[in-house]
Amino acid sequence: MDYLRRLQMERPVVFYIVLFVGIFVAFQLLLLVAGALLGPLGVPSWVPLLVVMGVLVLIARRQQR
């Protein structure tokens, strides 16, 4: 954690690029897992995206309480 704080203070552009890439890769991985789990059920291709977004919304709502 200390490394990330120091990176944010010393090189904010690099910090935000690393943050963006990390979030993007994590989201793609979640979509891949959801697609692999829901694929054999024969659901439309947009359903894994809906499932991932729904789970993220539920997590965000629980953290606000």
Backbone atoms as SQL, in Angstrom:
CREATE TABLE atoms (id INTEGER PRIMARY KEY, chain TEXT, resi INTEGER, resn TEXT, atom TEXT, x REAL, y REAL, z REAL);
INSERT INTO atoms VALUES
  (1, 'A', 1, 'MET', 'N', 0.817, -1.191, 0.000),
  (2, 'A', 1, 'MET', 'CA', 0.000, 0.000, 0.000),
  (3, 'A', 1, 'MET', 'C', 0.860, 1.253, 0.000),
  (4, 'A', 2, 'ASP', 'N', 1.950, 1.215, 0.748),
  (5, 'A', 2, 'ASP', 'CA', 2.823, 2.375, 0.822),
  (6, 'A', 2, 'ASP', 'C', 3.395, 2.696, -0.554),
  (7, 'A', 3, 'TYR', 'N', 3.698, 1.656, -1.330),
  (8, 'A', 3, 'TYR', 'CA', 4.227, 1.867, -2.672),
  (9, 'A', 3, 'TYR', 'C', 3.210, 2.598, -3.549),
  (10, 'A', 4, 'LEU', 'N', 1.946, 2.222, -3.457),
  (11, 'A', 4, 'LEU', 'CA', 0.921, 2.867, -4.272),
  (12, 'A', 4, 'LEU', 'C', 0.713, 4.319, -3.860),
  (13, 'A', 5, 'ARG', 'N', 0.746, 4.592, -2.567),
  (14, 'A', 5, 'ARG', 'CA', 0.601, 5.980, -2.103),
  (15, 'A', 5, 'ARG', 'C', 1.770, 6.836, -2.589),
  (16, 'A', 6, 'ARG', 'N', 2.974, 6.278, -2.510),
  (17, 'A', 6, 'ARG', 'CA', 4.146, 7.022, -2.963),
  (18, 'A', 6, 'ARG', 'C', 4.082, 7.236, -4.477),
  (19, 'A', 7, 'LEU', 'N', 3.644, 6.219, -5.215),
  (20, 'A', 7, 'LEU', 'CA', 3.497, 6.355, -6.656),
  (21, 'A', 7, 'LEU', 'C', 2.456, 7.418, -7.003),
  (22, 'A', 8, 'GLN', 'N', 1.378, 7.469, -6.245),
  (23, 'A', 8, 'GLN', 'CA', 0.336, 8.463, -6.489),
  (24, 'A', 8, 'GLN', 'C', 0.857, 9.876, -6.259),
  (25, 'A', 9, 'MET', 'N', 1.704, 10.055, -5.258),
  (26, 'A', 9, 'MET', 'CA', 2.239, 11.384, -4.965),
  (27, 'A', 9, 'MET', 'C', 3.335, 11.797, -5.958),
  (28, 'A', 10, 'GLU', 'N', 4.200, 10.855, -6.320),
  (29, 'A', 10, 'GLU', 'CA', 5.344, 11.198, -7.153),
  (30, 'A', 10, 'GLU', 'C', 5.028, 11.193, -8.646),
  (31, 'A', 11, 'ARG', 'N', 4.224, 10.233, -9.078),
  (32, 'A', 11, 'ARG', 'CA', 3.892, 10.116, -10.507),
  (33, 'A', 11, 'ARG', 'C', 2.403, 9.816, -10.656),
  (34, 'A', 12, 'PRO', 'N', 1.573, 10.840, -10.550),
  (35, 'A', 12, 'PRO', 'CA', 0.119, 10.591, -10.594),
  (36, 'A', 12, 'PRO', 'C', -0.374, 10.042, -11.929),
  (37, 'A', 13, 'VAL', 'N', 0.262, 10.426, -13.036),
  (38, 'A', 13, 'VAL', 'CA', -0.189, 9.939, -14.342),
  (39, 'A', 13, 'VAL', 'C', 0.023, 8.428, -14.442),
  (40, 'A', 14, 'VAL', 'N', 1.194, 7.960, -14.017),
  (41, 'A', 14, 'VAL', 'CA', 1.476, 6.524, -14.052),
  (42, 'A', 14, 'VAL', 'C', 0.528, 5.785, -13.117),
  (43, 'A', 15, 'PHE', 'N', 0.262, 6.372, -11.946),
  (44, 'A', 15, 'PHE', 'CA', -0.650, 5.743, -10.987),
  (45, 'A', 15, 'PHE', 'C', -2.029, 5.544, -11.598),
  (46, 'A', 16, 'TYR', 'N', -2.568, 6.573, -12.251),
  (47, 'A', 16, 'TYR', 'CA', -3.914, 6.452, -12.808),
  (48, 'A', 16, 'TYR', 'C', -3.954, 5.535, -14.029),
  (49, 'A', 17, 'ILE', 'N', -2.872, 5.465, -14.792),
  (50, 'A', 17, 'ILE', 'CA', -2.825, 4.515, -15.907),
  (51, 'A', 17, 'ILE', 'C', -2.828, 3.089, -15.368),
  (52, 'A', 18, 'VAL', 'N', -2.022, 2.824, -14.333),
  (53, 'A', 18, 'VAL', 'CA', -1.981, 1.484, -13.722),
  (54, 'A', 18, 'VAL', 'C', -3.339, 1.144, -13.118),
  (55, 'A', 19, 'LEU', 'N', -3.970, 2.115, -12.467),
  (56, 'A', 19, 'LEU', 'CA', -5.291, 1.896, -11.874),
  (57, 'A', 19, 'LEU', 'C', -6.325, 1.564, -12.950),
  (58, 'A', 20, 'PHE', 'N', -6.329, 2.316, -14.045),
  (59, 'A', 20, 'PHE', 'CA', -7.276, 2.070, -15.129),
  (60, 'A', 20, 'PHE', 'C', -7.069, 0.691, -15.750),
  (61, 'A', 21, 'VAL', 'N', -5.818, 0.345, -16.027),
  (62, 'A', 21, 'VAL', 'CA', -5.530, -0.955, -16.627),
  (63, 'A', 21, 'VAL', 'C', -5.931, -2.088, -15.684),
  (64, 'A', 22, 'GLY', 'N', -5.671, -1.931, -14.390),
  (65, 'A', 22, 'GLY', 'CA', -6.046, -2.951, -13.412),
  (66, 'A', 22, 'GLY', 'C', -7.549, -3.162, -13.338),
  (67, 'A', 23, 'ILE', 'N', -8.295, -2.072, -13.318),
  (68, 'A', 23, 'ILE', 'CA', -9.758, -2.172, -13.270),
  (69, 'A', 23, 'ILE', 'C', -10.289, -2.798, -14.562),
  (70, 'A', 24, 'PHE', 'N', -9.723, -2.400, -15.697),
  (71, 'A', 24, 'PHE', 'CA', -10.155, -2.945, -16.983),
  (72, 'A', 24, 'PHE', 'C', -9.909, -4.450, -17.070),
  (73, 'A', 25, 'VAL', 'N', -8.730, -4.879, -16.664),
  (74, 'A', 25, 'VAL', 'CA', -8.395, -6.305, -16.712),
  (75, 'A', 25, 'VAL', 'C', -9.282, -7.102, -15.753),
  (76, 'A', 26, 'ALA', 'N', -9.525, -6.560, -14.560),
  (77, 'A', 26, 'ALA', 'CA', -10.388, -7.256, -13.594),
  (78, 'A', 26, 'ALA', 'C', -11.815, -7.392, -14.131),
  (79, 'A', 27, 'PHE', 'N', -12.322, -6.338, -14.768),
  (80, 'A', 27, 'PHE', 'CA', -13.675, -6.392, -15.326),
  (81, 'A', 27, 'PHE', 'C', -13.751, -7.409, -16.459),
  (82, 'A', 28, 'GLN', 'N', -12.736, -7.451, -17.318),
  (83, 'A', 28, 'GLN', 'CA', -12.714, -8.425, -18.401),
  (84, 'A', 28, 'GLN', 'C', -12.648, -9.851, -17.854),
  (85, 'A', 29, 'LEU', 'N', -11.888, -10.038, -16.788),
  (86, 'A', 29, 'LEU', 'CA', -11.802, -11.362, -16.167),
  (87, 'A', 29, 'LEU', 'C', -13.146, -11.779, -15.577),
  (88, 'A', 30, 'LEU', 'N', -13.841, -10.840, -14.934),
  (89, 'A', 30, 'LEU', 'CA', -15.175, -11.147, -14.409),
  (90, 'A', 30, 'LEU', 'C', -16.138, -11.523, -15.529),
  (91, 'A', 31, 'LEU', 'N', -16.069, -10.804, -16.647),
  (92, 'A', 31, 'LEU', 'CA', -16.928, -11.138, -17.786),
  (93, 'A', 31, 'LEU', 'C', -16.600, -12.508, -18.360),
  (94, 'A', 32, 'LEU', 'N', -15.316, -12.834, -18.407),
  (95, 'A', 32, 'LEU', 'CA', -14.903, -14.136, -18.908),
  (96, 'A', 32, 'LEU', 'C', -15.440, -15.262, -18.025),
  (97, 'A', 33, 'VAL', 'N', -15.321, -15.093, -16.719),
  (98, 'A', 33, 'VAL', 'CA', -15.810, -16.121, -15.787),
  (99, 'A', 33, 'VAL', 'C', -17.329, -16.237, -15.871),
  (100, 'A', 34, 'ALA', 'N', -18.020, -15.097, -15.901),
  (101, 'A', 34, 'ALA', 'CA', -19.485, -15.135, -15.998),
  (102, 'A', 34, 'ALA', 'C', -19.922, -15.770, -17.319),
  (103, 'A', 35, 'GLY', 'N', -19.232, -15.464, -18.394),
  (104, 'A', 35, 'GLY', 'CA', -19.560, -16.067, -19.688),
  (105, 'A', 35, 'GLY', 'C', -19.315, -17.564, -19.701),
  (106, 'A', 36, 'ALA', 'N', -18.240, -17.987, -19.033),
  (107, 'A', 36, 'ALA', 'CA', -17.942, -19.424, -18.982),
  (108, 'A', 36, 'ALA', 'C', -18.978, -20.175, -18.152),
  (109, 'A', 37, 'LEU', 'N', -19.461, -19.532, -17.085),
  (110, 'A', 37, 'LEU', 'CA', -20.462, -20.191, -16.242),
  (111, 'A', 37, 'LEU', 'C', -21.850, -20.182, -16.878),
  (112, 'A', 38, 'LEU', 'N', -22.192, -19.111, -17.576),
  (113, 'A', 38, 'LEU', 'CA', -23.533, -18.989, -18.146),
  (114, 'A', 38, 'LEU', 'C', -23.608, -19.477, -19.593),
  (115, 'A', 39, 'GLY', 'N', -22.473, -19.676, -20.241),
  (116, 'A', 39, 'GLY', 'CA', -22.455, -20.091, -21.649),
  (117, 'A', 39, 'GLY', 'C', -23.190, -21.378, -21.935),
  (118, 'A', 40, 'PRO', 'N', -22.965, -22.435, -21.153),
  (119, 'A', 40, 'PRO', 'CA', -23.660, -23.695, -21.443),
  (120, 'A', 40, 'PRO', 'C', -25.176, -23.620, -21.280),
  (121, 'A', 41, 'LEU', 'N', -25.681, -22.582, -20.637),
  (122, 'A', 41, 'LEU', 'CA', -27.126, -22.471, -20.438),
  (123, 'A', 41, 'LEU', 'C', -27.841, -21.927, -21.667),
  (124, 'A', 42, 'GLY', 'N', -27.087, -21.455, -22.649),
  (125, 'A', 42, 'GLY', 'CA', -27.692, -20.964, -23.881),
  (126, 'A', 42, 'GLY', 'C', -28.330, -19.597, -23.753),
  (127, 'A', 43, 'VAL', 'N', -27.842, -18.770, -22.842),
  (128, 'A', 43, 'VAL', 'CA', -28.398, -17.427, -22.656),
  (129, 'A', 43, 'VAL', 'C', -27.787, -16.473, -23.682),
  (130, 'A', 44, 'PRO', 'N', -28.452, -15.350, -23.965),
  (131, 'A', 44, 'PRO', 'CA', -27.890, -14.373, -24.907),
  (132, 'A', 44, 'PRO', 'C', -26.538, -13.825, -24.421),
  (133, 'A', 45, 'SER', 'N', -25.781, -13.240, -25.329),
  (134, 'A', 45, 'SER', 'CA', -24.424, -12.804, -25.008),
  (135, 'A', 45, 'SER', 'C', -24.380, -11.620, -24.053),
  (136, 'A', 46, 'TRP', 'N', -25.475, -10.876, -23.890),
  (137, 'A', 46, 'TRP', 'CA', -25.476, -9.718, -23.004),
  (138, 'A', 46, 'TRP', 'C', -25.780, -10.093, -21.557),
  (139, 'A', 47, 'VAL', 'N', -26.191, -11.309, -21.288),
  (140, 'A', 47, 'VAL', 'CA', -26.551, -11.719, -19.928),
  (141, 'A', 47, 'VAL', 'C', -25.351, -11.722, -18.981),
  (142, 'A', 48, 'PRO', 'N', -24.162, -12.208, -19.383),
  (143, 'A', 48, 'PRO', 'CA', -23.022, -12.119, -18.451),
  (144, 'A', 48, 'PRO', 'C', -22.697, -10.684, -18.029),
  (145, 'A', 49, 'LEU', 'N', -22.822, -9.736, -18.961),
  (146, 'A', 49, 'LEU', 'CA', -22.593, -8.331, -18.618),
  (147, 'A', 49, 'LEU', 'C', -23.617, -7.855, -17.597),
  (148, 'A', 50, 'LEU', 'N', -24.861, -8.240, -17.787),
  (149, 'A', 50, 'LEU', 'CA', -25.915, -7.858, -16.846),
  (150, 'A', 50, 'LEU', 'C', -25.675, -8.472, -15.474),
  (151, 'A', 51, 'VAL', 'N', -25.236, -9.713, -15.434),
  (152, 'A', 51, 'VAL', 'CA', -24.958, -10.386, -14.159),
  (153, 'A', 51, 'VAL', 'C', -23.803, -9.704, -13.442),
  (154, 'A', 52, 'VAL', 'N', -22.724, -9.406, -14.156),
  (155, 'A', 52, 'VAL', 'CA', -21.559, -8.753, -13.534),
  (156, 'A', 52, 'VAL', 'C', -21.945, -7.368, -13.016),
  (157, 'A', 53, 'MET', 'N', -22.658, -6.594, -13.808),
  (158, 'A', 53, 'MET', 'CA', -23.067, -5.262, -13.363),
  (159, 'A', 53, 'MET', 'C', -24.004, -5.345, -12.166),
  (160, 'A', 54, 'GLY', 'N', -24.911, -6.314, -12.159),
  (161, 'A', 54, 'GLY', 'CA', -25.812, -6.489, -11.023),
  (162, 'A', 54, 'GLY', 'C', -25.068, -6.840, -9.746),
  (163, 'A', 55, 'VAL', 'N', -24.087, -7.716, -9.848),
  (164, 'A', 55, 'VAL', 'CA', -23.293, -8.086, -8.672),
  (165, 'A', 55, 'VAL', 'C', -22.501, -6.886, -8.161),
  (166, 'A', 56, 'LEU', 'N', -21.926, -6.111, -9.077),
  (167, 'A', 56, 'LEU', 'CA', -21.178, -4.928, -8.653),
  (168, 'A', 56, 'LEU', 'C', -22.079, -3.886, -7.989),
  (169, 'A', 57, 'VAL', 'N', -23.297, -3.733, -8.488),
  (170, 'A', 57, 'VAL', 'CA', -24.246, -2.807, -7.860),
  (171, 'A', 57, 'VAL', 'C', -24.628, -3.293, -6.464),
  (172, 'A', 58, 'LEU', 'N', -24.872, -4.595, -6.314),
  (173, 'A', 58, 'LEU', 'CA', -25.191, -5.135, -4.985),
  (174, 'A', 58, 'LEU', 'C', -24.046, -4.927, -3.998),
  (175, 'A', 59, 'ILE', 'N', -22.825, -5.140, -4.445),
  (176, 'A', 59, 'ILE', 'CA', -21.673, -4.933, -3.579),
  (177, 'A', 59, 'ILE', 'C', -21.573, -3.464, -3.174),
  (178, 'A', 60, 'ALA', 'N', -21.782, -2.557, -4.118),
  (179, 'A', 60, 'ALA', 'CA', -21.700, -1.130, -3.817),
  (180, 'A', 60, 'ALA', 'C', -22.797, -0.708, -2.839),
  (181, 'A', 61, 'ARG', 'N', -23.993, -1.235, -2.999),
  (182, 'A', 61, 'ARG', 'CA', -25.087, -0.890, -2.074),
  (183, 'A', 61, 'ARG', 'C', -24.823, -1.402, -0.669),
  (184, 'A', 62, 'ARG', 'N', -24.264, -2.588, -0.559),
  (185, 'A', 62, 'ARG', 'CA', -23.958, -3.138, 0.769),
  (186, 'A', 62, 'ARG', 'C', -22.856, -2.355, 1.459),
  (187, 'A', 63, 'GLN', 'N', -21.922, -1.813, 0.698),
  (188, 'A', 63, 'GLN', 'CA', -20.835, -1.036, 1.294),
  (189, 'A', 63, 'GLN', 'C', -21.302, 0.313, 1.764),
  (190, 'A', 64, 'GLN', 'N', -22.383, 0.840, 1.207),
  (191, 'A', 64, 'GLN', 'CA', -22.888, 2.138, 1.637),
  (192, 'A', 64, 'GLN', 'C', -23.622, 2.078, 2.967),
  (193, 'A', 65, 'ARG', 'N', -24.059, 0.906, 3.362),
  (194, 'A', 65, 'ARG', 'CA', -24.814, 0.782, 4.614),
  (195, 'A', 65, 'ARG', 'C', -23.925, 0.785, 5.808);
